[in-house]
Amino acid sequence: MVLYFLLRAVQIYSVLLIIYVLMSWVPSTRETSIGRMLASICEPYLGFFRRFIPPIGMIDISPIVALIALNLISQGLVNVFRMF
């Protein structure tokens, strides 16, 4: 039961990250109330990866790495809960 809620939270956060990244293609959407709310939720996590991964030209690949990290976290949670 706890694992289900944790995996669901990781899944929801992944979707929020994808929406936030797609909003960057239309700059005016980030200034809406939803854009600011998503920024307050997603930027702290993405900022961690941006400190270590510089953009390649005009392309920021840190969201891709952040999503891969979330996937690894969810797989790690499954493995930890299988032990018990």
C-alpha beads as a LAMMPS data file, in Angstrom:
LAMMPS data file: protein, C-alpha beads

84 atoms
83 bonds

1 atom types
1 bond types

-500.0 500.0 xlo xhi
-500.0 500.0 ylo yhi
-500.0 500.0 zlo zhi

Masses

1 110.0

Atoms # bond

1 1 1 0.000 0.000 0.000
2 1 1 2.788 2.441 0.918
3 1 1 4.747 1.404 -2.158
4 1 1 1.736 2.125 -4.357
5 1 1 1.437 5.681 -3.017
6 1 1 5.175 6.321 -3.343
7 1 1 5.246 5.051 -6.916
8 1 1 2.144 7.076 -7.755
9 1 1 3.798 10.213 -6.291
10 1 1 6.915 9.629 -8.407
11 1 1 4.733 9.116 -11.471
12 1 1 2.760 12.320 -10.838
13 1 1 5.971 14.282 -10.282
14 1 1 7.367 12.912 -13.556
15 1 1 4.281 14.110 -15.408
16 1 1 4.590 17.543 -13.768
17 1 1 8.223 17.729 -14.897
18 1 1 7.275 16.836 -18.465
19 1 1 4.524 19.465 -18.501
20 1 1 6.925 22.058 -17.096
21 1 1 9.539 21.256 -19.738
22 1 1 6.967 21.427 -22.524
23 1 1 5.817 24.794 -21.192
24 1 1 9.314 26.126 -21.863
25 1 1 8.571 25.902 -25.583
26 1 1 5.949 28.643 -25.124
27 1 1 7.617 31.229 -22.853
28 1 1 4.447 33.111 -21.971
29 1 1 2.953 30.023 -20.308
30 1 1 5.536 30.115 -17.524
31 1 1 4.197 33.460 -16.377
32 1 1 0.695 32.163 -15.751
33 1 1 -0.339 31.065 -12.279
34 1 1 -0.020 27.410 -13.280
35 1 1 3.430 28.066 -14.735
36 1 1 4.596 29.755 -11.535
37 1 1 3.160 26.915 -9.431
38 1 1 4.935 24.306 -11.561
39 1 1 8.144 26.324 -11.376
40 1 1 8.000 26.332 -7.575
41 1 1 7.496 22.559 -7.610
42 1 1 9.916 21.554 -10.382
43 1 1 12.754 24.097 -10.289
44 1 1 14.319 22.948 -6.982
45 1 1 14.654 19.400 -8.330
46 1 1 15.797 20.481 -11.798
47 1 1 18.167 23.047 -10.299
48 1 1 20.073 20.256 -8.593
49 1 1 20.809 18.646 -11.965
50 1 1 21.506 21.960 -13.695
51 1 1 24.384 22.576 -11.293
52 1 1 26.182 19.499 -12.638
53 1 1 24.988 19.265 -16.236
54 1 1 25.649 22.312 -18.393
55 1 1 23.429 22.979 -21.427
56 1 1 24.686 21.686 -24.743
57 1 1 24.392 24.723 -26.967
58 1 1 20.799 25.866 -26.553
59 1 1 19.575 22.473 -25.332
60 1 1 19.184 21.763 -21.622
61 1 1 19.412 18.008 -21.053
62 1 1 19.093 18.197 -17.271
63 1 1 15.325 17.397 -17.367
64 1 1 16.110 14.154 -19.196
65 1 1 18.629 13.179 -16.544
66 1 1 16.173 14.222 -13.816
67 1 1 13.476 11.971 -15.293
68 1 1 15.930 9.073 -15.559
69 1 1 16.844 9.629 -11.899
70 1 1 13.163 9.526 -10.924
71 1 1 12.775 6.281 -12.832
72 1 1 15.765 4.800 -11.008
73 1 1 14.331 5.972 -7.687
74 1 1 11.030 4.235 -8.390
75 1 1 12.826 1.028 -9.359
76 1 1 14.903 1.287 -6.190
77 1 1 11.743 1.677 -4.108
78 1 1 10.294 -1.457 -5.663
79 1 1 13.465 -3.407 -4.885
80 1 1 13.597 -2.145 -1.289
81 1 1 9.991 -3.081 -0.667
82 1 1 10.523 -6.538 -2.192
83 1 1 13.060 -7.238 0.539
84 1 1 10.356 -6.911 3.171

Bonds

1 1 1 2
2 1 2 3
3 1 3 4
4 1 4 5
5 1 5 6
6 1 6 7
7 1 7 8
8 1 8 9
9 1 9 10
10 1 10 11
11 1 11 12
12 1 12 13
13 1 13 14
14 1 14 15
15 1 15 16
16 1 16 17
17 1 17 18
18 1 18 19
19 1 19 20
20 1 20 21
21 1 21 22
22 1 22 23
23 1 23 24
24 1 24 25
25 1 25 26
26 1 26 27
27 1 27 28
28 1 28 29
29 1 29 30
30 1 30 31
31 1 31 32
32 1 32 33
33 1 33 34
34 1 34 35
35 1 35 36
36 1 36 37
37 1 37 38
38 1 38 39
39 1 39 40
40 1 40 41
41 1 41 42
42 1 42 43
43 1 43 44
44 1 44 45
45 1 45 46
46 1 46 47
47 1 47 48
48 1 48 49
49 1 49 50
50 1 50 51
51 1 51 52
52 1 52 53
53 1 53 54
54 1 54 55
55 1 55 56
56 1 56 57
57 1 57 58
58 1 58 59
59 1 59 60
60 1 60 61
61 1 61 62
62 1 62 63
63 1 63 64
64 1 64 65
65 1 65 66
66 1 66 67
67 1 67 68
68 1 68 69
69 1 69 70
70 1 70 71
71 1 71 72
72 1 72 73
73 1 73 74
74 1 74 75
75 1 75 76
76 1 76 77
77 1 77 78
78 1 78 79
79 1 79 80
80 1 80 81
81 1 81 82
82 1 82 83
83 1 83 84
